[in-house]
Amino acid sequence: AGGGYAEVSSGSSYIQAVGWDDSRCPVARTLLTYSQSENPKSPHFSDQTRLYAGERWVTSRFCEKDIARSPDLRVVRVHERR
């Protein structure tokens, strides 16, 4: 890797903590410690690494109502060609 960013060769990678409260939906926090992208120009190059360093997590959504409330929700409809 370039730009002073060390090559990831081992260690924690995907971390997930799941619990349940009074609702039927799990309460889940996740993190990809070395981020999603290898491209230094991508906004996802070190985003989750910074979260990890700051002891913060990403909220995961498993139930329909939680997914619908996501500020990042994007719906893509795929139709089969006939």
C-alpha positions, 0 to 999 in steps of 0.5 A, a space after each residue: 500500500 502507498 501513502 504511509 498506509 500499512 499493508 493489512 496481512 493479519 489481525 481483526 478484520 470484520 467485527 460484529 456485536 449483536 444484542 437484543 432489547 425489548 423489540 424483535 429486531 437485533 441491535 447490531 454494531 459492525 466494523 471493517 477495521 481496515 475499511 472497504 476500499 484499497 483506492 486512496 481516492 475513495 471515501 471508503 479508503 480509511 473511513 471505518 479505520 478512523 471509526 475503529 481508532 475512535 472506538 466507534 461502530 457502524 449501525 447494522 440494520 436487519 429489520 425492515 423498519 430499521 432499514 427503511 429509516 436508514 439515511 443511506 437507503 437506496 432502492 434499486 429495482 432490477 428487472 429481468 429482460 424477457 
